[in-house]
Amino acid sequence: MQQFTSVYDLRSLPAALAQAKEVKARPFADRRLGENKTLLMVFFNASLRTRLSTQKAALNLGMNVIVLDINQGAWKLETERGVVMDGDKPEHILEAIPVMGCYCDLIGVRAFAGLHSRDDDYREAILNQFIRYAGKPVFSMEGATRHPLQSFADLITIEEYKRTPAPKVLLTWAPHPNALPQAVANSFSEWILKAGYELVITHPEGYELAPAFVEGATIEYDVEKAYSGVDFVYAKNWSVYAGDQYGKVLHTDRRWTVDRRKMALTRDAFFMHCLPVRRNMIVTDEVIESPASIVIPEAANRVVAAQVVLKSMLW
């Protein structure tokens, strides 16, 4: 596998899930696979779980790891072509990327949406430049439009906790004080639908996701109907996708916060979130601290997801 940016880069989703079980059971079985290989992790944005879990996965495979934070200790990078570089960015990404490729065997890139231009964000300019110019296999540690490592870990977690062969899954918008990208929601929808599970998506009007990511899902604006009979509740905030309101926050209506009353409408559903989570905005304390919350096992599975991907890229 030369790149990993979405579920569609996997040769087989069932095979990847089976490999995840093997990795979890024997995390050090392939520690010679990455011997004398170096992973470079490039962060344009902050990270906790992605940084730690991917580095741990690489170490489990015997790899060396270099972490580069573009915003601390590196030259500021110009990312656009045709710019007269007379400002505060002394290096262009088109020189920086192939140089980075000289120092490693695999590259992971984390570059969020800017939320200024939908066209710029949805063409994944930074991630695709790495894929084109690095000369090495590249994987996404969250791009502008998807977060595939998170979604892979989410699906692994659902597979572990599901009580029926085909669980019903709810993706619910929840309020947040800041404008957030659609990447996690897009990616989660894509992976759940690819797995063949029933997916319900609920959000206030105006927060519709890009149609390409939700085709096959049921969009339900009635919250009580949306929660009814589901097995998993996945909460996430995202900003507006459509039109000239792209990247905007229309409101922070706390009637959409995941609380005990809504969870009582479900089929004893598990609560999921990618973290970090704004308590008592996204979800109440009583829900995230309840036995139904599986956010910590979900986060732990980030190592497993990353290790499966790294193994596939090393072979």
PyMOL commands that set and color helices and strands:
alter all, ss='L'
color gray80, all
select helices_A, chain A and resi 7-9+13-25+49-60+93-102+118-122+125-133+148-161+183-194+211-214+223-227+243-245+254-256+260-263+285-288+295-314
alter helices_A, ss='H'
color red, helices_A
select strands_A, chain A and resi 3-4+38-43+64-69+77-78+91-92+106-110+138-140+168-173+198-202+218-219+232-236+270-272
alter strands_A, ss='S'
color yellow, strands_A
deselect
rebuild
show_as cartoon
